[in-house]
Amino acid sequence: MSSAISWVSVLQRRKRGMETNLMTSADVAKLLQVSAPTLSRWRSSRTGPPFINLNGIPRYREADLQAWIKEKRA
């Protein structure tokens, strides 16, 4: 995968003690290789990965994202 963020980089951040449970929209868009507007459209239509709103800022839990990807592969 050629995206700027990968599960490997998430694990590397975890080893350095950085918070990785919540991912930004930019991180998720890069990981899924979709545009930010596409991810936004998915949020609006509730067809994309599950997200939480923190003061109006969408964040994605790693576990939810991995489960959503696994579900889409089936």
VENJO-V700577 format. One record per residue. SS is DSSP state (hx for helix, st for strand, lp for the rest). PHI is phi in degrees with one decimal (none if undefined). OMEGA is omega in degrees with one decimal (none if undefined). Layout:
ss->SS phi->PHI omega->OMEGA
ss->SS phi->PHI omega->OMEGA
//
This chain:
ss->lp phi->none omega->-175.2
ss->lp phi->-103.8 omega->-178.4
ss->lp phi->-69.4 omega->-177.4
ss->lp phi->-68.7 omega->177.3
ss->lp phi->-121.2 omega->179.1
ss->lp phi->-142.3 omega->177.1
ss->hx phi->-61.4 omega->178.1
ss->hx phi->-62.7 omega->-179.8
ss->hx phi->-66.7 omega->176.1
ss->hx phi->-62.4 omega->179.2
ss->hx phi->-65.9 omega->178.0
ss->hx phi->-64.3 omega->177.6
ss->hx phi->-63.1 omega->179.6
ss->hx phi->-61.7 omega->179.6
ss->hx phi->-62.6 omega->179.6
ss->lp phi->-83.1 omega->177.4
ss->lp phi->84.9 omega->179.6
ss->lp phi->-84.5 omega->179.0
ss->lp phi->-66.2 omega->179.5
ss->lp phi->-128.9 omega->-178.6
ss->lp phi->-65.9 omega->-179.8
ss->st phi->-112.3 omega->-180.0
ss->st phi->-112.9 omega->178.1
ss->lp phi->-79.4 omega->175.8
ss->hx phi->-61.0 omega->179.5
ss->hx phi->-61.9 omega->178.3
ss->hx phi->-61.2 omega->-177.4
ss->hx phi->-67.2 omega->178.6
ss->hx phi->-60.3 omega->178.6
ss->hx phi->-64.8 omega->-178.8
ss->hx phi->-61.8 omega->-178.3
ss->hx phi->-84.9 omega->-179.2
ss->lp phi->58.0 omega->174.1
ss->lp phi->-127.8 omega->179.0
ss->lp phi->-77.3 omega->176.1
ss->hx phi->-60.2 omega->176.7
ss->hx phi->-62.3 omega->177.0
ss->hx phi->-63.7 omega->179.3
ss->hx phi->-62.5 omega->176.9
ss->hx phi->-62.5 omega->178.7
ss->hx phi->-63.2 omega->177.5
ss->hx phi->-61.9 omega->177.9
ss->hx phi->-62.8 omega->-178.6
ss->hx phi->-62.5 omega->-177.7
ss->hx phi->-92.8 omega->-178.9
ss->lp phi->57.6 omega->178.4
ss->lp phi->-108.1 omega->-178.3
ss->lp phi->-94.7 omega->180.0
ss->lp phi->-64.8 omega->178.4
ss->lp phi->-60.4 omega->179.7
ss->lp phi->-141.6 omega->174.0
ss->st phi->-121.7 omega->177.4
ss->st phi->-103.3 omega->173.8
ss->st phi->-113.2 omega->-177.1
ss->lp phi->53.5 omega->177.7
ss->lp phi->83.4 omega->179.9
ss->st phi->-107.7 omega->-179.1
ss->st phi->-70.9 omega->175.3
ss->st phi->-134.9 omega->-176.2
ss->st phi->-122.8 omega->174.8
ss->st phi->-80.9 omega->-179.5
ss->hx phi->-54.9 omega->-177.1
ss->hx phi->-62.0 omega->178.6
ss->hx phi->-64.5 omega->-179.8
ss->hx phi->-65.1 omega->178.5
ss->hx phi->-63.0 omega->179.1
ss->hx phi->-65.3 omega->179.9
ss->hx phi->-64.4 omega->178.0
ss->hx phi->-62.4 omega->179.8
ss->hx phi->-61.0 omega->178.7
ss->hx phi->-63.3 omega->-178.8
ss->hx phi->-71.2 omega->178.6
ss->hx phi->-75.1 omega->-176.2
ss->lp phi->-72.7 omega->none
//
